[in-house]
């Protein structure tokens, strides 16, 4: 009978050890979860700020894109005007040569 109680006591002790280890493991998991949740909150906050910055930069790009488009159109017009002026000058030179 004594042996049987010793075995039961030993098994209860082993069970108690396992339960204590399990409790410690659960506490560790809860701590890690809390740290991860805090990290997620920080990252979500950073993401929100970055998205706001991106939106702001995109709004700033709209007028810049228009300026770039206008500049390119002006360059094209300049080439066209230059070509027309060169043609007119060539025609004027031709008139001068025949007029002499």
C-alpha positions, 0 to 999 in steps of 0.5 A: 500500500505504501508503494502504491501511494509513493507511485501516486505521489510521484505521478502527481509530482510529475503532473504538477511539474508538467502543469507548472511548465505549461503555465510558464510556457503560456505566460511566455506566449502571452508576453510574446503575444503582447510584444507582437501586438505592440509591434503591430500597432507601431507598424500600422501607425508607421504604415498610416504615416507613410500612406499619408506621405505618399498621398501628399507626394502624389498630390504634389506631383500632379502640378509638377506633371502638368508643368512637365507636360507644358514644358515638353509642348513648349519645346515641341513648339519651339522646334516647329517655330525654329523650323518655320523661321529657318524656312522664312529666312531661306525664302528671304535669302532666295529673294535677296539673291534674285533681286541683285 
